Amino acid sequence: MKSENMKETCIRMIEERGCKIADIVEIVYDLQKKYIPDLDLATCIDAVDRVLGKREVQYAVFTGVELDYLAENEKLREPLQSLVNSDNPLFGIDEILVLSICNLYGSIGLTNFGYVDKVKPGIIGKLDKIGKETGFCHTFLDDIIGAIAAAAASSVAHNAQD
Ligand code: MG
């Protein structure tokens, strides 16, 4: 598959699971607005787009979103099926999977991810709630979105510094 198709597939997979790219942009904007008063939305849109163009990100999306989908459809074998479908807090592989995304633009990405993971702003909180109240499984998706937002925010921060 060509790299532009990989990016498009990655975006489609995220959107099919209920998260718009604009939702991720919103988190990036909120994360950086307090540090960069004249920040504009176009800068955040560009940063998210660049993150989605990275192979590390695309591979994490293909893997994580697929596992959520399979768990939701009872297609995984035990014990993984129950661990993923119940979003077991001790599982932790969802957070590990996205470390390669967090580290794209330096260690500030990990700090941003920790913050987003705890506060669950915007779409991340919504997906978490939907996952708990319905049959949808967002065990990997929330971390993927958090990590993409964290990496994009780090990129914005580094560019603002230069
Ligand atoms: Mg998770």
Backbone and ligand atoms as CSV (ligand in chain L), in Angstrom:
chain,resi,resn,atom,element,x,y,z
A,1,MET,N,N,0.843,-1.204,0.000
A,1,MET,CA,C,0.000,0.000,0.000
A,1,MET,C,C,0.880,1.257,0.000
A,2,LYS,N,N,0.523,2.232,-0.842
A,2,LYS,CA,C,1.298,3.483,-0.901
A,2,LYS,C,C,1.115,4.270,0.399
A,3,SER,N,N,2.112,5.124,0.704
A,3,SER,CA,C,2.077,5.795,2.004
A,3,SER,C,C,0.889,6.755,2.127
A,4,GLU,N,N,0.488,7.389,1.040
A,4,GLU,CA,C,-0.671,8.294,1.105
A,4,GLU,C,C,-1.946,7.487,1.390
A,5,ASN,N,N,-2.031,6.279,0.810
A,5,ASN,CA,C,-3.181,5.400,1.080
A,5,ASN,C,C,-3.178,4.916,2.521
A,6,MET,N,N,-1.996,4.676,3.047
A,6,MET,CA,C,-1.876,4.237,4.449
A,6,MET,C,C,-2.442,5.321,5.369
A,7,LYS,N,N,-2.098,6.560,5.060
A,7,LYS,CA,C,-2.584,7.681,5.874
A,7,LYS,C,C,-4.107,7.795,5.773
A,8,GLU,N,N,-4.626,7.677,4.560
A,8,GLU,CA,C,-6.074,7.756,4.365
A,8,GLU,C,C,-6.797,6.616,5.087
A,9,THR,N,N,-6.225,5.421,5.016
A,9,THR,CA,C,-6.816,4.270,5.705
A,9,THR,C,C,-6.839,4.508,7.208
A,10,CYS,N,N,-5.733,5.045,7.697
A,10,CYS,CA,C,-5.588,5.339,9.119
A,10,CYS,C,C,-6.656,6.348,9.582
A,11,ILE,N,N,-6.861,7.414,8.801
A,11,ILE,CA,C,-7.871,8.428,9.126
A,11,ILE,C,C,-9.276,7.805,9.093
A,12,ARG,N,N,-9.524,6.997,8.085
A,12,ARG,CA,C,-10.843,6.359,7.958
A,12,ARG,C,C,-11.110,5.447,9.161
A,13,MET,N,N,-10.101,4.689,9.566
A,13,MET,CA,C,-10.274,3.770,10.702
A,13,MET,C,C,-10.609,4.523,11.987
A,14,ILE,N,N,-9.938,5.654,12.201
A,14,ILE,CA,C,-10.201,6.466,13.401
A,14,ILE,C,C,-11.621,7.029,13.342
A,15,GLU,N,N,-12.004,7.545,12.155
A,15,GLU,CA,C,-13.326,8.174,12.027
A,15,GLU,C,C,-14.460,7.144,12.125
A,16,GLU,N,N,-14.220,5.957,11.589
A,16,GLU,CA,C,-15.226,4.892,11.680
A,16,GLU,C,C,-15.514,4.506,13.129
A,17,ARG,N,N,-14.520,4.732,13.988
A,17,ARG,CA,C,-14.671,4.361,15.395
A,17,ARG,C,C,-15.283,5.499,16.227
A,18,GLY,N,N,-15.643,6.599,15.556
A,18,GLY,CA,C,-16.385,7.657,16.257
A,18,GLY,C,C,-15.581,8.875,16.666
A,19,CYS,N,N,-14.366,9.012,16.143
A,19,CYS,CA,C,-13.567,10.199,16.467
A,19,CYS,C,C,-13.231,10.949,15.185
A,20,LYS,N,N,-13.624,12.221,15.117
A,20,LYS,CA,C,-13.264,13.025,13.937
A,20,LYS,C,C,-11.856,13.593,14.141
A,21,ILE,N,N,-11.171,13.836,13.029
A,21,ILE,CA,C,-9.833,14.429,13.128
A,21,ILE,C,C,-9.934,15.811,13.789
A,22,ALA,N,N,-11.032,16.517,13.522
A,22,ALA,CA,C,-11.255,17.828,14.148
A,22,ALA,C,C,-11.317,17.731,15.674
A,23,ASP,N,N,-11.801,16.586,16.191
A,23,ASP,CA,C,-11.842,16.375,17.649
A,23,ASP,C,C,-10.424,16.322,18.227
A,24,ILE,N,N,-9.506,15.739,17.468
A,24,ILE,CA,C,-8.106,15.647,17.919
A,24,ILE,C,C,-7.457,17.034,17.869
A,25,VAL,N,N,-7.751,17.753,16.791
A,25,VAL,CA,C,-7.231,19.123,16.634
A,25,VAL,C,C,-7.656,19.989,17.824
A,26,GLU,N,N,-8.903,19.823,18.242
A,26,GLU,CA,C,-9.433,20.601,19.364
A,26,GLU,C,C,-8.630,20.367,20.648
A,27,ILE,N,N,-8.257,19.114,20.886
A,27,ILE,CA,C,-7.462,18.798,22.086
A,27,ILE,C,C,-6.082,19.450,21.989
A,28,VAL,N,N,-5.473,19.378,20.811
A,28,VAL,CA,C,-4.152,19.983,20.603
A,28,VAL,C,C,-4.215,21.486,20.880
A,29,TYR,N,N,-5.242,22.112,20.337
A,29,TYR,CA,C,-5.415,23.566,20.519
A,29,TYR,C,C,-5.543,23.901,22.012
A,30,ASP,N,N,-6.382,23.161,22.715
A,30,ASP,CA,C,-6.589,23.409,24.147
A,30,ASP,C,C,-5.317,23.166,24.957
A,31,LEU,N,N,-4.538,22.158,24.545
A,31,LEU,CA,C,-3.291,21.846,25.263
A,31,LEU,C,C,-2.269,22.973,25.129
A,32,GLN,N,N,-2.197,23.593,23.965
A,32,GLN,CA,C,-1.127,24.569,23.699
A,32,GLN,C,C,-1.556,26.020,23.854
A,33,LYS,N,N,-2.852,26.279,23.861
A,33,LYS,CA,C,-3.362,27.656,23.889
A,33,LYS,C,C,-2.814,28.431,25.102
A,34,LYS,N,N,-2.710,27.737,26.230
A,34,LYS,CA,C,-2.259,28.438,27.441
A,34,LYS,C,C,-0.786,28.854,27.377
A,35,TYR,N,N,-0.026,28.194,26.526
A,35,TYR,CA,C,1.401,28.531,26.399
A,35,TYR,C,C,1.676,29.447,25.214
A,36,ILE,N,N,0.825,29.373,24.182
A,36,ILE,CA,C,1.029,30.167,22.966
A,36,ILE,C,C,-0.241,30.988,22.717
A,37,PRO,N,N,-0.283,32.204,23.242
A,37,PRO,CA,C,-1.516,33.001,23.177
A,37,PRO,C,C,-2.010,33.273,21.752
A,38,ASP,N,N,-1.078,33.417,20.785
A,38,ASP,CA,C,-1.531,33.729,19.423
A,38,ASP,C,C,-1.649,32.478,18.544
A,39,LEU,N,N,-1.775,31.322,19.192
A,39,LEU,CA,C,-1.904,30.053,18.458
A,39,LEU,C,C,-3.156,30.060,17.579
A,40,ASP,N,N,-3.016,29.618,16.320
A,40,ASP,CA,C,-4.218,29.496,15.489
A,40,ASP,C,C,-4.513,28.023,15.172
A,41,LEU,N,N,-5.759,27.794,14.780
A,41,LEU,CA,C,-6.235,26.427,14.546
A,41,LEU,C,C,-5.473,25.763,13.397
A,42,ALA,N,N,-5.105,26.550,12.384
A,42,ALA,CA,C,-4.410,26.008,11.206
A,42,ALA,C,C,-3.097,25.329,11.606
A,43,THR,N,N,-2.400,25.903,12.579
A,43,THR,CA,C,-1.147,25.319,13.074
A,43,THR,C,C,-1.408,23.945,13.676
A,44,CYS,N,N,-2.507,23.826,14.414
A,44,CYS,CA,C,-2.852,22.557,15.063
A,44,CYS,C,C,-3.310,21.524,14.026
A,45,ILE,N,N,-4.065,21.967,13.040
A,45,ILE,CA,C,-4.518,21.077,11.963
A,45,ILE,C,C,-3.308,20.502,11.234
A,46,ASP,N,N,-2.337,21.378,10.947
A,46,ASP,CA,C,-1.115,20.968,10.252
A,46,ASP,C,C,-0.316,19.966,11.091
A,47,ALA,N,N,-0.240,20.206,12.390
A,47,ALA,CA,C,0.530,19.317,13.276
A,47,ALA,C,C,-0.111,17.921,13.333
A,48,VAL,N,N,-1.422,17.864,13.470
A,48,VAL,CA,C,-2.123,16.569,13.522
A,48,VAL,C,C,-1.948,15.834,12.196
A,49,ASP,N,N,-2.015,16.582,11.103
A,49,ASP,CA,C,-1.853,15.980,9.777
A,49,ASP,C,C,-0.462,15.370,9.623
A,50,ARG,N,N,0.562,16.059,10.116
A,50,ARG,CA,C,1.926,15.536,10.026
A,50,ARG,C,C,2.092,14.279,10.879
A,51,VAL,N,N,1.477,14.284,12.063
A,51,VAL,CA,C,1.550,13.106,12.933
A,51,VAL,C,C,0.897,11.903,12.255
A,52,LEU,N,N,-0.264,12.142,11.620
A,52,LEU,CA,C,-0.978,11.049,10.941
A,52,LEU,C,C,-0.211,10.516,9.738
A,53,GLY,N,N,0.725,11.299,9.244
A,53,GLY,CA,C,1.541,10.882,8.102
A,53,GLY,C,C,2.702,9.976,8.495
A,54,LYS,N,N,2.931,9.815,9.794
A,54,LYS,CA,C,4.063,9.009,10.274
A,54,LYS,C,C,3.711,7.519,10.321
A,55,ARG,N,N,4.647,6.744,9.853
A,55,ARG,CA,C,4.457,5.297,9.808
A,55,ARG,C,C,4.215,4.692,11.198
A,56,GLU,N,N,4.959,5.182,12.201
A,56,GLU,CA,C,4.793,4.670,13.578
A,56,GLU,C,C,3.338,4.806,14.021
A,57,VAL,N,N,2.747,5.946,13.658
A,57,VAL,CA,C,1.368,6.241,14.060
A,57,VAL,C,C,0.399,5.322,13.321
A,58,GLN,N,N,0.616,5.191,12.021
A,58,GLN,CA,C,-0.279,4.364,11.211
A,58,GLN,C,C,-0.266,2.912,11.691
A,59,TYR,N,N,0.899,2.401,12.000
A,59,TYR,CA,C,0.992,1.008,12.475
A,59,TYR,C,C,0.283,0.830,13.821
A,60,ALA,N,N,0.426,1.807,14.702
A,60,ALA,CA,C,-0.243,1.724,16.006
A,60,ALA,C,C,-1.762,1.780,15.830
A,61,VAL,N,N,-2.222,2.614,14.888
A,61,VAL,CA,C,-3.670,2.719,14.617
A,61,VAL,C,C,-4.189,1.394,14.053
A,62,PHE,N,N,-3.486,0.852,13.048
A,62,PHE,CA,C,-3.929,-0.416,12.449
A,62,PHE,C,C,-4.051,-1.504,13.520
A,63,THR,N,N,-3.083,-1.561,14.408
A,63,THR,CA,C,-3.053,-2.610,15.437
A,63,THR,C,C,-4.113,-2.381,16.507
A,64,GLY,N,N,-4.124,-1.187,17.078
A,64,GLY,CA,C,-5.001,-0.904,18.217
A,64,GLY,C,C,-6.477,-0.894,17.838
A,65,VAL,N,N,-6.796,-0.218,16.730
A,65,VAL,CA,C,-8.194,-0.126,16.311
A,65,VAL,C,C,-8.716,-1.521,15.949
A,66,GLU,N,N,-7.865,-2.337,15.332
A,66,GLU,CA,C,-8.256,-3.700,14.973
A,66,GLU,C,C,-8.559,-4.531,16.224
A,67,LEU,N,N,-7.725,-4.393,17.249
A,67,LEU,CA,C,-7.950,-5.152,18.486
A,67,LEU,C,C,-9.247,-4.725,19.168
A,68,ASP,N,N,-9.526,-3.412,19.156
A,68,ASP,CA,C,-10.805,-2.933,19.705
A,68,ASP,C,C,-11.973,-3.563,18.950
A,69,TYR,N,N,-11.866,-3.550,17.619
A,69,TYR,CA,C,-12.922,-4.080,16.754
A,69,TYR,C,C,-13.131,-5.571,17.003
A,70,LEU,N,N,-12.038,-6.305,17.075
A,70,LEU,CA,C,-12.144,-7.753,17.290
A,70,LEU,C,C,-12.732,-8.066,18.672
A,71,ALA,N,N,-12.326,-7.307,19.675
A,71,ALA,CA,C,-12.850,-7.525,21.031
A,71,ALA,C,C,-14.351,-7.242,21.076
A,72,GLU,N,N,-14.730,-6.149,20.421
A,72,GLU,CA,C,-16.137,-5.752,20.378
A,72,GLU,C,C,-17.000,-6.836,19.727
A,73,ASN,N,N,-16.425,-7.538,18.779
A,73,ASN,CA,C,-17.150,-8.595,18.057
A,73,ASN,C,C,-16.861,-9.997,18.596
A,74,GLU,N,N,-16.286,-10.034,19.817
A,74,GLU,CA,C,-16.024,-11.324,20.492
A,74,GLU,C,C,-15.158,-12.252,19.640
A,75,LYS,N,N,-14.209,-11.674,18.923
A,75,LYS,CA,C,-13.397,-12.464,17.996
A,75,LYS,C,C,-12.009,-12.811,18.545
A,76,LEU,N,N,-11.649,-12.259,19.692
A,76,LEU,CA,C,-10.334,-12.582,20.255
A,76,LEU,C,C,-10.451,-13.849,21.093
A,77,ARG,N,N,-9.322,-14.510,21.335
A,77,ARG,CA,C,-9.343,-15.680,22.205
A,77,ARG,C,C,-9.113,-15.232,23.646
A,78,GLU,N,N,-9.588,-15.996,24.575
A,78,GLU,CA,C,-9.323,-15.719,25.989
A,78,GLU,C,C,-7.869,-16.078,26.316
A,79,PRO,N,N,-7.248,-15.345,27.213
A,79,PRO,CA,C,-7.820,-14.314,28.090
A,79,PRO,C,C,-7.856,-12.912,27.502
A,80,LEU,N,N,-7.290,-12.736,26.276
A,80,LEU,CA,C,-7.211,-11.388,25.709
A,80,LEU,C,C,-8.593,-10.768,25.499
A,81,GLN,N,N,-9.559,-11.599,25.044
A,81,GLN,CA,C,-10.910,-11.111,24.782
A,81,GLN,C,C,-11.474,-10.336,25.984
A,82,SER,N,N,-11.430,-10.934,27.151
A,82,SER,CA,C,-12.000,-10.287,28.339
A,82,SER,C,C,-11.158,-9.094,28.789
A,83,LEU,N,N,-9.846,-9.226,28.695
A,83,LEU,CA,C,-8.967,-8.133,29.126
A,83,LEU,C,C,-9.208,-6.869,28.302
A,84,VAL,N,N,-9.288,-7.027,26.982
A,84,VAL,CA,C,-9.479,-5.860,26.110
A,84,VAL,C,C,-10.913,-5.353,26.211
A,85,ASN,N,N,-11.876,-6.242,26.156
A,85,ASN,CA,C,-13.278,-5.821,26.140
A,85,ASN,C,C,-13.696,-5.143,27.443
A,86,SER,N,N,-13.089,-5.523,28.553
A,86,SER,CA,C,-13.466,-4.914,29.835
A,86,SER,C,C,-12.598,-3.696,30.146
A,87,ASP,N,N,-11.638,-3.360,29.274
A,87,ASP,CA,C,-10.714,-2.243,29.508
A,87,ASP,C,C,-10.089,-2.367,30.898
A,88,ASN,N,N,-9.604,-3.560,31.178
A,88,ASN,CA,C,-8.990,-3.851,32.482
A,88,ASN,C,C,-7.870,-2.848,32.782
A,89,PRO,N,N,-7.986,-2.130,33.919
A,89,PRO,CA,C,-7.022,-1.059,34.200
A,89,PRO,C,C,-5.578,-1.560,34.407
A,90,LEU,N,N,-5.410,-2.821,34.724
A,90,LEU,CA,C,-4.058,-3.352,34.923
A,90,LEU,C,C,-3.450,-3.899,33.634
A,91,PHE,N,N,-4.228,-3.923,32.566
A,91,PHE,CA,C,-3.771,-4.469,31.284
A,91,PHE,C,C,-2.557,-3.677,30.759
A,92,GLY,N,N,-2.762,-2.379,30.527
A,92,GLY,CA,C,-1.629,-1.476,30.245
A,92,GLY,C,C,-0.980,-1.579,28.880
A,93,ILE,N,N,-1.350,-2.580,28.076
A,93,ILE,CA,C,-0.718,-2.715,26.755
A,93,ILE,C,C,-1.221,-1.615,25.815
A,94,ASP,N,N,-2.407,-1.104,26.086
A,94,ASP,CA,C,-2.927,0.002,25.273
A,94,ASP,C,C,-2.050,1.250,25.416
A,95,GLU,N,N,-1.602,1.523,26.638
A,95,GLU,CA,C,-0.702,2.666,26.843
A,95,GLU,C,C,0.681,2.396,26.229
A,96,ILE,N,N,1.135,1.152,26.339
A,96,ILE,CA,C,2.470,0.804,25.806
A,96,ILE,C,C,2.494,0.909,24.275
A,97,LEU,N,N,1.418,0.464,23.645
A,97,LEU,CA,C,1.360,0.471,22.177
A,97,LEU,C,C,1.606,1.865,21.593
A,98,VAL,N,N,1.141,2.893,22.302
A,98,VAL,CA,C,1.204,4.245,21.737
A,98,VAL,C,C,2.469,5.022,22.134
A,99,LEU,N,N,3.383,4.393,22.849
A,99,LEU,CA,C,4.606,5.099,23.269
A,99,LEU,C,C,5.411,5.597,22.066
A,100,SER,N,N,5.392,4.807,20.973
A,100,SER,CA,C,6.137,5.225,19.786
A,100,SER,C,C,5.554,6.514,19.203
A,101,ILE,N,N,4.242,6.717,19.405
A,101,ILE,CA,C,3.615,7.964,18.942
A,101,ILE,C,C,4.021,9.116,19.854
A,102,CYS,N,N,3.936,8.885,21.168
A,102,CYS,CA,C,4.275,9.930,22.151
A,102,CYS,C,C,5.679,10.458,21.942
A,103,ASN,N,N,6.607,9.568,21.589
A,103,ASN,CA,C,8.022,9.937,21.510
A,103,ASN,C,C,8.442,10.555,20.173
A,104,LEU,N,N,7.486,10.780,19.273
A,104,LEU,CA,C,7.825,11.327,17.947
A,104,LEU,C,C,8.549,12.661,18.022
A,105,TYR,N,N,8.106,13.534,18.930
A,105,TYR,CA,C,8.693,14.883,19.017
A,105,TYR,C,C,9.277,15.151,20.397
A,106,GLY,N,N,10.022,14.195,20.911
A,106,GLY,CA,C,10.732,14.401,22.171
A,106,GLY,C,C,9.921,14.061,23.404
A,107,SER,N,N,10.573,14.156,24.551
A,107,SER,CA,C,10.002,13.644,25.793
A,107,SER,C,C,8.798,14.444,26.286
A,108,ILE,N,N,8.621,15.664,25.809
A,108,ILE,CA,C,7.452,16.467,26.207
A,108,ILE,C,C,6.157,15.763,25.768
A,109,GLY,N,N,6.270,14.920,24.745
A,109,GLY,CA,C,5.108,14.164,24.276
A,109,GLY,C,C,4.569,13.219,25.341
A,110,LEU,N,N,5.484,12.641,26.095
A,110,LEU,CA,C,5.091,11.703,27.155
A,110,LEU,C,C,4.392,12.450,28.298
A,111,THR,N,N,4.905,13.641,28.601
A,111,THR,CA,C,4.280,14.482,29.631
A,111,THR,C,C,2.870,14.860,29.198
A,112,ASN,N,N,2.745,15.288,27.946
A,112,ASN,CA,C,1.425,15.644,27.401
A,112,ASN,C,C,0.474,14.453,27.447
A,113,PHE,N,N,0.984,13.278,27.087
A,113,PHE,CA,C,0.147,12.077,27.075
A,113,PHE,C,C,-0.355,11.742,28.482
A,114,GLY,N,N,0.533,11.839,29.465
A,114,GLY,CA,C,0.160,11.576,30.857
A,114,GLY,C,C,-0.978,12.488,31.300
A,115,TYR,N,N,-0.872,13.753,30.893
A,115,TYR,CA,C,-1.890,14.741,31.247
A,115,TYR,C,C,-3.237,14.392,30.592
A,116,VAL,N,N,-3.187,14.131,29.284
A,116,VAL,CA,C,-4.400,13.810,28.527
A,116,VAL,C,C,-5.056,12.525,29.044
A,117,ASP,N,N,-4.225,11.553,29.375
A,117,ASP,CA,C,-4.707,10.265,29.876
A,117,ASP,C,C,-5.448,10.443,31.204
A,118,LYS,N,N,-4.986,11.381,32.015
A,118,LYS,CA,C,-5.590,11.621,33.320
A,118,LYS,C,C,-6.843,12.489,33.220
A,119,VAL,N,N,-6.741,13.581,32.463
A,119,VAL,CA,C,-7.839,14.559,32.390
A,119,VAL,C,C,-8.953,14.115,31.425
A,120,LYS,N,N,-8.600,13.329,30.404
A,120,LYS,CA,C,-9.534,12.853,29.378
A,120,LYS,C,C,-10.373,13.982,28.774
A,121,PRO,N,N,-9.713,14.946,28.118
A,121,PRO,CA,C,-10.448,16.076,27.541
A,121,PRO,C,C,-11.233,15.685,26.285
A,122,GLY,N,N,-12.333,16.407,26.033
A,122,GLY,CA,C,-13.093,16.303,24.785
A,122,GLY,C,C,-13.491,14.890,24.408
A,123,ILE,N,N,-13.159,14.525,23.188
A,123,ILE,CA,C,-13.576,13.243,22.605
A,123,ILE,C,C,-13.050,12.053,23.426
A,124,ILE,N,N,-11.916,12.195,24.099
A,124,ILE,CA,C,-11.352,11.071,24.857
A,124,ILE,C,C,-12.287,10.684,26.010
A,125,GLY,N,N,-12.795,11.695,26.704
A,125,GLY,CA,C,-13.756,11.453,27.775
A,125,GLY,C,C,-15.051,10.863,27.241
A,126,LYS,N,N,-15.478,11.383,26.085
A,126,LYS,CA,C,-16.725,10.894,25.473
A,126,LYS,C,C,-16.597,9.412,25.094
A,127,LEU,N,N,-15.488,9.048,24.464
A,127,LEU,CA,C,-15.280,7.649,24.049
A,127,LEU,C,C,-15.207,6.735,25.263
A,128,ASP,N,N,-14.585,7.217,26.315
A,128,ASP,CA,C,-14.462,6.457,27.556
A,128,ASP,C,C,-15.857,6.160,28.123
A,129,LYS,N,N,-16.706,7.193,28.108
A,129,LYS,CA,C,-18.067,7.087,28.630
A,129,LYS,C,C,-18.900,6.134,27.746
A,130,ILE,N,N,-18.821,6.340,26.434
A,130,ILE,CA,C,-19.564,5.492,25.487
A,130,ILE,C,C,-19.148,4.028,25.656
A,131,GLY,N,N,-17.831,3.825,25.806
A,131,GLY,CA,C,-17.307,2.472,25.972
A,131,GLY,C,C,-17.883,1.783,27.205
A,132,LYS,N,N,-18.047,2.565,28.288
A,132,LYS,CA,C,-18.557,1.986,29.532
A,132,LYS,C,C,-20.060,1.742,29.473
A,133,GLU,N,N,-20.771,2.611,28.729
A,133,GLU,CA,C,-22.241,2.536,28.740
A,133,GLU,C,C,-22.826,1.663,27.624
A,134,THR,N,N,-22.039,1.412,26.595
A,134,THR,CA,C,-22.550,0.630,25.462
A,134,THR,C,C,-21.634,-0.558,25.192
A,135,GLY,N,N,-21.912,-1.272,24.112
A,135,GLY,CA,C,-21.085,-2.430,23.785
A,135,GLY,C,C,-19.809,-2.081,23.038
A,136,PHE,N,N,-19.571,-0.780,22.774
A,136,PHE,CA,C,-18.384,-0.412,22.008
A,136,PHE,C,C,-17.121,-0.555,22.843
A,137,CYS,N,N,-16.071,-1.012,22.199
A,137,CYS,CA,C,-14.795,-1.166,22.882
A,137,CYS,C,C,-13.815,-0.100,22.387
A,138,HIS,N,N,-13.394,0.775,23.287
A,138,HIS,CA,C,-12.455,1.846,22.925
A,138,HIS,C,C,-11.179,1.762,23.748
A,139,THR,N,N,-10.838,0.556,24.147
A,139,THR,CA,C,-9.679,0.349,25.017
A,139,THR,C,C,-8.394,0.912,24.403
A,140,PHE,N,N,-8.173,0.634,23.129
A,140,PHE,CA,C,-6.974,1.143,22.455
A,140,PHE,C,C,-7.199,2.525,21.854
A,141,LEU,N,N,-8.413,2.783,21.359
A,141,LEU,CA,C,-8.667,4.037,20.640
A,141,LEU,C,C,-8.398,5.274,21.502
A,142,ASP,N,N,-8.817,5.256,22.772
A,142,ASP,CA,C,-8.632,6.458,23.599
A,142,ASP,C,C,-7.141,6.794,23.760
A,143,ASP,N,N,-6.319,5.774,23.899
A,143,ASP,CA,C,-4.875,6.014,24.038
A,143,ASP,C,C,-4.257,6.470,22.716
A,144,ILE,N,N,-4.737,5.905,21.619
A,144,ILE,CA,C,-4.240,6.301,20.295
A,144,ILE,C,C,-4.535,7.783,20.057
A,145,ILE,N,N,-5.759,8.183,20.341
A,145,ILE,CA,C,-6.140,9.583,20.139
A,145,ILE,C,C,-5.363,10.504,21.080
A,146,GLY,N,N,-5.245,10.075,22.338
A,146,GLY,CA,C,-4.476,10.859,23.311
A,146,GLY,C,C,-3.034,11.032,22.865
A,147,ALA,N,N,-2.444,9.967,22.349
A,147,ALA,CA,C,-1.042,10.013,21.929
A,147,ALA,C,C,-0.856,10.869,20.679
A,148,ILE,N,N,-1.796,10.782,19.736
A,148,ILE,CA,C,-1.713,11.624,18.527
A,148,ILE,C,C,-1.808,13.102,18.935
A,149,ALA,N,N,-2.751,13.411,19.815
A,149,ALA,CA,C,-2.910,14.793,20.292
A,149,ALA,C,C,-1.660,15.254,21.041
A,150,ALA,N,N,-1.115,14.373,21.880
A,150,ALA,CA,C,0.073,14.721,22.671
A,150,ALA,C,C,1.277,14.985,21.767
A,151,ALA,N,N,1.465,14.138,20.765
A,151,ALA,CA,C,2.595,14.313,19.840
A,151,ALA,C,C,2.422,15.595,19.031
A,152,ALA,N,N,1.213,15.832,18.538
A,152,ALA,CA,C,0.962,17.045,17.745
A,152,ALA,C,C,1.173,18.296,18.596
A,153,ALA,N,N,0.742,18.244,19.851
A,153,ALA,CA,C,0.936,19.383,20.759
A,153,ALA,C,C,2.430,19.632,20.995
A,154,SER,N,N,3.199,18.565,21.091
A,154,SER,CA,C,4.645,18.695,21.287
A,154,SER,C,C,5.294,19.343,20.073
A,155,SER,N,N,4.840,18.932,18.896
A,155,SER,CA,C,5.354,19.515,17.655
A,155,SER,C,C,5.046,21.014,17.605
A,156,VAL,N,N,3.830,21.379,17.979
A,156,VAL,CA,C,3.434,22.793,18.008
A,156,VAL,C,C,4.326,23.561,18.982
A,157,ALA,N,N,4.582,22.967,20.148
A,157,ALA,CA,C,5.408,23.618,21.175
A,157,ALA,C,C,6.834,23.839,20.672
A,158,HIS,N,N,7.406,22.818,20.035
A,158,HIS,CA,C,8.774,22.937,19.526
A,158,HIS,C,C,8.868,23.984,18.428
A,159,ASN,N,N,7.886,24.010,17.530
A,159,ASN,CA,C,7.885,24.992,16.439
A,159,ASN,C,C,7.739,26.426,16.976
A,160,ALA,N,N,6.917,26.575,18.025
A,160,ALA,CA,C,6.705,27.901,18.609
A,160,ALA,C,C,8.009,28.409,19.241
A,161,GLN,N,N,8.779,27.465,19.793
A,161,GLN,CA,C,10.060,27.799,20.431
A,161,GLN,C,C,11.063,28.312,19.396
A,162,ASP,N,N,11.026,27.703,18.196
A,162,ASP,CA,C,12.003,28.092,17.142
A,162,ASP,C,C,11.614,29.397,16.542
L,1,MG,MG,MG,-7.078,2.633,27.074
